Amino acid sequence: MKQSDFIDLLFPEAFVKKVDIKEITPCTADPDRIKFLAQADKTLGEVLPVLYLSIPNAKYSEKLEALSYRHKQHLVTIFSTGRIGMTYVKDRNEAEQLVEEAKNLINRAFLHLKTHGKPTPELIGAKKELDP
């Protein structure tokens, strides 16, 4: 049994099982690349603060219920609704790989949330004070 299988047995409802790419359009920064919107099979609002604290260059807006960060050359935005957007993607194969990486990152955040609880508002505020 893999560790991920064991964790899924402990918290079956906690994880994103599927993220579907819903829309692919030309990237505005480079017409030879694409941007895409994907949709997770569950809402992600409760893990946005965990992701914010975990990703060094992340920006988090409680008001917009969204988190954005740079991953390699891509701008990634994750919304509480489960919508995920990425820009400057080479092709559909890279998009599918990036979706899988995002799903794994989100699921690690859900695991952290289940095992450690929600981050305090003070901790989130402290990071916001450090970020310009």
C-alpha positions in Angstrom: 0.0 0.0 0.0 1.4 3.4 -1.0 1.4 6.2 1.5 -1.1 8.2 -0.6 -3.5 5.2 -0.5 -3.2 5.1 3.3 -3.8 8.8 3.7 -6.8 8.6 1.3 -8.3 5.9 3.6 -7.9 8.2 6.7 -9.4 11.3 5.0 -11.4 10.0 2.0 -13.5 13.2 1.6 -10.5 15.6 2.0 -8.8 15.3 -1.4 -9.2 16.6 -4.9 -9.7 13.5 -7.0 -10.1 15.2 -10.4 -9.2 18.5 -12.1 -10.6 18.9 -15.6 -9.3 21.4 -18.1 -12.3 23.3 -19.3 -11.0 26.0 -21.6 -7.8 26.6 -23.6 -7.2 29.9 -25.3 -4.1 31.6 -26.8 -1.8 33.3 -24.2 -1.9 37.1 -24.3 1.8 37.3 -23.5 2.9 34.9 -26.4 0.6 33.8 -29.2 2.6 30.6 -29.6 1.6 29.5 -26.1 -1.7 28.9 -24.4 -3.5 29.7 -21.2 -6.2 27.5 -19.6 -8.9 27.3 -17.0 -9.5 24.1 -15.1 -12.0 23.0 -12.5 -11.3 20.9 -9.4 -14.0 18.5 -8.2 -14.3 20.3 -4.9 -14.1 23.8 -3.5 -10.6 24.9 -2.4 -11.3 27.9 -0.1 -10.2 26.2 3.1 -6.8 25.4 1.7 -6.0 28.8 0.2 -4.5 30.1 3.5 -2.3 26.9 3.8 -1.1 27.4 0.2 -0.5 31.1 0.8 1.8 30.2 3.8 3.5 27.4 1.9 4.3 29.1 -1.4 7.0 31.8 -1.0 5.8 34.1 -3.8 2.1 33.7 -3.3 -0.4 36.5 -3.1 -3.7 35.9 -1.3 -6.9 37.9 -1.3 -9.5 36.9 1.2 -11.9 39.4 -0.5 -11.5 37.8 -3.9 -11.1 34.3 -2.4 -8.2 33.7 -4.7 -4.5 32.9 -4.5 -1.9 33.6 -7.2 1.8 32.7 -7.6 4.5 32.1 -10.1 5.6 28.6 -10.9 8.5 28.5 -13.3 7.3 30.9 -16.0 3.6 30.4 -15.4 1.2 32.6 -13.5 -1.1 30.3 -11.5 -4.4 31.5 -9.9 -6.4 29.2 -7.7 -10.0 30.3 -6.7 -12.0 29.1 -3.7 -14.6 27.7 -6.2 -12.1 25.2 -7.4 -11.3 27.0 -10.6 -7.6 27.0 -11.5 -6.0 29.2 -14.2 -2.5 29.1 -15.7 -0.8 31.2 -18.3 2.2 30.9 -20.6 1.8 27.1 -21.2 3.5 25.4 -24.1 0.8 23.0 -25.1 -2.0 20.7 -23.9 0.5 18.1 -22.6 2.3 20.6 -20.5 -1.2 21.9 -19.3 -2.1 18.3 -18.1 1.2 18.0 -16.3 0.8 21.3 -14.6 -2.8 20.4 -13.6 -1.5 17.2 -12.0 1.3 19.2 -10.1 -1.3 21.7 -8.9 -3.6 18.8 -7.8 -0.8 17.2 -5.8 0.1 20.6 -4.2 -3.5 21.2 -3.2 -3.9 17.7 -1.8 -0.7 18.2 0.3 -2.3 21.4 1.6 -5.5 19.5 2.4 -3.5 16.9 4.3 -1.7 19.7 6.3 -5.1 21.2 7.1 -6.5 17.9 8.3 -3.5 17.1 10.5 -2.6 20.6 11.8 -5.8 22.6 11.6 -6.4 26.0 10.0 -3.7 28.7 10.1 -4.4 31.5 12.5 -5.3 35.0 11.1 -2.2 36.3 13.0 0.0 34.0 11.0 -1.6 35.0 7.7 -1.3 38.7 8.7 2.4 38.3 9.6 3.2 36.9 6.1 1.2 39.8 4.5 3.3 42.3 6.5 6.5 40.6 5.1 5.4 40.7 1.5 5.6 44.0 -0.3 
